[in-house]
């Protein structure tokens, strides 16, 4: 707990959700950023850092801030982040780890060919403006109508794969142009597609309900809204810098540029952000569709026969309009989750590890609703910057180490393997223990990578 008395200007207390081990991994600069958020108008107590928190743009990655529109609350493009709806899809299968290992190199190589990845990568789709507008307004629903994925994919995704009231008219021409040829692409950085073995089950009932079985293989897709989302964030940061000055909002950090929720600048951003959210949902489903095709080819069976069903899909880097019980009363608030994951009661929660380390399937809880605005961690969290990782590690060495451990990896750029070296990240299992012990999300299954595709 960081009581508001620790720093002049804080309106509410801040809370760091971390055990001793996790707390030691959070930088002082990230903690200062957290207290900055506690100074903004209309902030609702508490401002939260998840155990994977680390220094970021404006506020830490791994942070949650809620704001009340009826108390001069703000909405911030900086607090949502640049990679809007950078999220995860988890797909189950009835294939054993042994069966996948026998064809692993073929699976990895074919998937690498089928799914464009890397910085500025262009997809196999070329959308005109009307088609792109359909993606921005309807997300996964548009994709399914075009033959990518099925209705069950929609039903097993946060927001049913599309936020309502997305408005392409609030998106700049430059952002639209950047989105026209990147749908169905994996991107770079920490984005990945992995084939993962379920090595441990902690909640048999939930695992069975969601089609997860020990020794079987799952596929995890982690990516976002690509250049379109980045451009929307960039555009509205400039708009929100001017809005903060216009409405007399004192910013403790320029990177927390924001606008009143109920202002034109605030609502325009919210509608544009939803466009990026919907684009990202559609993007992951199209990648899932192409990945299913790879499995059909390699195993000579239809994807339904292989059990390649969506377990769940969820978002990070998002602002959501939600109702929460605060001081005994239900209030509508705008919840920013930057590098944080929704954790609603009994719904699947997905937390990705670093390349070469475990990822996790968990279950949301009622405790999270009261403690963290229904939020939990989203990943391992960086322990060093990308620049520092490139100086310390060689991509080819990382690839060799992974292959010696029986993991096959392909990357669009070998430098990415240095940036994303497992040693550049915190211990994801320690993060999981923290959220499990706190009761904000409970362990269901541990998944360990067999094959990795990086942008």
PEZIUR-V735296 format. One record per residue. N is the residue number from 0. RES is the residue in three letters. SS is DSSP state (h for helix, s for strand, l for the rest). Layout:
BEGIN
n = (N	N)
res = (RES	RES)
ss = (SS	SS)
END
This chain:
BEGIN
n = (0	1	2	3	4	5	6	7	8	9	10	11	12	13	14	15	16	17	18	19	20	21	22	23	24	25	26	27	28	29	30	31	32	33	34	35	36	37	38	39	40	41	42	43	44	45	46	47	48	49	50	51	52	53	54	55	56	57	58	59	60	61	62	63	64	65	66	67	68	69	70	71	72	73	74	75	76	77	78	79	80	81	82	83	84	85	86	87	88	89	90	91	92	93	94	95	96	97	98	99	100	101	102	103	104	105	106	107	108	109	110	111	112	113	114	115	116	117	118	119	120	121	122	123	124	125	126	127	128	129	130	131	132	133	134	135	136	137	138	139	140	141	142	143	144	145	146	147	148	149	150	151	152	153	154	155	156	157	158	159	160	161	162	163	164	165	166	167	168	169	170	171	172	173	174	175	176	177	178	179	180	181	182	183	184	185	186	187	188	189	190	191	192	193	194	195	196	197	198	199	200	201	202	203	204	205	206	207	208	209	210	211	212	213	214	215	216	217	218	219	220	221	222	223	224	225	226	227	228	229	230	231	232	233	234	235	236	237	238	239	240	241	242	243	244	245	246	247	248	249	250	251	252	253	254	255	256	257	258	259	260	261	262	263	264	265	266	267	268	269	270	271	272	273	274	275	276	277	278	279	280	281	282	283	284	285	286	287	288	289	290	291	292	293	294	295	296	297	298	299	300	301	302	303	304	305	306	307	308	309	310	311	312	313	314	315	316	317	318	319	320	321	322	323	324	325	326	327	328	329	330	331	332	333	334	335	336	337	338	339	340	341	342	343	344	345	346	347	348	349	350	351	352	353	354	355	356	357	358	359	360	361	362	363	364	365	366	367	368	369	370	371	372	373	374	375	376	377	378	379	380	381	382	383	384	385	386	387	388	389	390	391	392	393	394	395	396	397	398	399	400	401	402	403	404	405	406	407	408	409	410	411	412	413	414	415	416	417	418	419	420	421	422	423	424	425	426	427	428	429	430	431	432	433	434	435	436	437	438	439	440	441	442	443	444	445	446	447	448	449	450	451	452	453	454)
res = (UNK	UNK	UNK	UNK	UNK	UNK	UNK	UNK	UNK	UNK	UNK	UNK	UNK	UNK	UNK	UNK	UNK	UNK	UNK	UNK	UNK	UNK	UNK	UNK	UNK	UNK	UNK	UNK	UNK	UNK	UNK	UNK	UNK	UNK	UNK	UNK	UNK	UNK	UNK	UNK	UNK	UNK	UNK	UNK	UNK	UNK	UNK	UNK	UNK	UNK	UNK	UNK	UNK	UNK	UNK	UNK	UNK	UNK	UNK	UNK	UNK	UNK	UNK	UNK	UNK	UNK	UNK	UNK	UNK	UNK	UNK	UNK	UNK	UNK	UNK	UNK	UNK	UNK	UNK	UNK	UNK	UNK	UNK	UNK	UNK	UNK	UNK	UNK	UNK	UNK	UNK	UNK	UNK	UNK	UNK	UNK	UNK	UNK	UNK	UNK	UNK	UNK	UNK	UNK	UNK	UNK	UNK	UNK	UNK	UNK	UNK	UNK	UNK	UNK	UNK	UNK	UNK	UNK	UNK	UNK	UNK	UNK	UNK	UNK	UNK	UNK	UNK	UNK	UNK	UNK	UNK	UNK	UNK	UNK	UNK	UNK	UNK	UNK	UNK	UNK	UNK	UNK	UNK	UNK	UNK	UNK	UNK	UNK	UNK	UNK	UNK	UNK	UNK	UNK	UNK	UNK	UNK	UNK	UNK	UNK	UNK	UNK	UNK	UNK	UNK	UNK	UNK	UNK	UNK	UNK	UNK	UNK	UNK	UNK	UNK	UNK	UNK	UNK	UNK	UNK	UNK	UNK	UNK	UNK	UNK	UNK	UNK	UNK	UNK	UNK	UNK	UNK	UNK	UNK	UNK	UNK	UNK	UNK	UNK	UNK	UNK	UNK	UNK	UNK	UNK	UNK	UNK	UNK	UNK	UNK	UNK	UNK	UNK	UNK	UNK	UNK	UNK	UNK	UNK	UNK	UNK	UNK	UNK	UNK	UNK	UNK	UNK	UNK	UNK	UNK	UNK	UNK	UNK	UNK	UNK	UNK	UNK	UNK	UNK	UNK	UNK	UNK	UNK	UNK	UNK	UNK	UNK	UNK	UNK	UNK	UNK	UNK	UNK	UNK	UNK	UNK	UNK	UNK	UNK	UNK	UNK	UNK	UNK	UNK	UNK	UNK	UNK	UNK	UNK	UNK	UNK	UNK	UNK	UNK	UNK	UNK	UNK	UNK	UNK	UNK	UNK	UNK	UNK	UNK	UNK	UNK	UNK	UNK	UNK	UNK	UNK	UNK	UNK	UNK	UNK	UNK	UNK	UNK	UNK	UNK	UNK	UNK	UNK	UNK	UNK	UNK	UNK	UNK	UNK	UNK	UNK	UNK	UNK	UNK	UNK	UNK	UNK	UNK	UNK	UNK	UNK	UNK	UNK	UNK	UNK	UNK	UNK	UNK	UNK	UNK	UNK	UNK	UNK	UNK	UNK	UNK	UNK	UNK	UNK	UNK	UNK	UNK	UNK	UNK	UNK	UNK	UNK	UNK	UNK	UNK	UNK	UNK	UNK	UNK	UNK	UNK	UNK	UNK	UNK	UNK	UNK	UNK	UNK	UNK	UNK	UNK	UNK	UNK	UNK	UNK	UNK	UNK	UNK	UNK	UNK	UNK	UNK	UNK	UNK	UNK	UNK	UNK	UNK	UNK	UNK	UNK	UNK	UNK	UNK	UNK	UNK	UNK	UNK	UNK	UNK	UNK	UNK	UNK	UNK	UNK	UNK	UNK	UNK	UNK	UNK	UNK	UNK	UNK	UNK	UNK	UNK	UNK	UNK	UNK	UNK	UNK	UNK	UNK	UNK	UNK	UNK	UNK	UNK	UNK	UNK	UNK	UNK	UNK	UNK	UNK	UNK	UNK	UNK	UNK	UNK	UNK	UNK	UNK	UNK	UNK	UNK	UNK	UNK	UNK	UNK	UNK	UNK	UNK	UNK	UNK	UNK	UNK	UNK	UNK	UNK)
ss = (l	s	l	h	h	h	l	l	l	l	l	l	l	s	s	s	l	l	l	h	h	h	h	l	l	l	l	h	h	h	h	h	h	h	h	h	h	l	l	l	l	l	s	s	s	s	s	s	s	s	s	s	s	s	l	l	l	l	l	l	s	s	s	s	s	s	s	s	h	h	h	l	l	s	s	l	h	h	h	h	l	l	l	l	l	l	s	s	s	s	s	l	l	l	l	s	h	h	h	h	h	h	l	h	h	h	h	h	h	h	h	h	h	h	l	l	l	l	l	l	l	l	l	l	l	l	l	l	h	h	h	h	h	h	h	h	h	h	l	h	h	h	h	h	h	l	l	l	l	l	h	h	h	h	h	l	s	h	h	h	h	l	l	l	l	l	l	h	h	h	l	l	h	h	h	h	h	h	h	l	l	l	l	l	l	l	l	l	l	l	l	s	s	s	s	s	s	s	s	s	s	l	l	h	h	h	h	h	h	l	l	l	l	l	l	s	s	s	s	s	s	s	s	l	l	h	h	h	h	h	h	h	h	h	h	h	h	h	h	h	h	h	h	h	h	h	l	l	l	l	l	l	l	h	h	h	l	l	s	s	l	l	l	h	h	h	h	h	h	h	h	h	h	h	h	h	h	h	h	h	h	h	h	h	h	h	h	h	h	h	h	h	h	h	h	h	h	h	h	l	l	l	l	l	l	l	l	l	l	s	s	s	s	s	l	l	l	s	s	s	s	s	s	s	s	s	l	l	s	s	s	s	s	s	s	s	s	s	l	s	s	s	l	l	l	l	l	s	s	s	s	s	l	l	l	l	l	l	s	s	s	s	s	s	l	h	h	h	h	h	h	l	l	l	s	s	s	l	s	l	l	s	l	l	l	h	h	h	h	h	h	h	l	l	h	h	h	h	h	h	h	h	h	h	l	l	l	s	s	s	s	l	l	h	h	h	h	h	h	l	l	h	h	h	s	l	l	h	h	h	h	h	h	h	h	h	h	h	l	l	s	s	s	s	s	s	s	s	s	s	s	s	s	s	l)
END
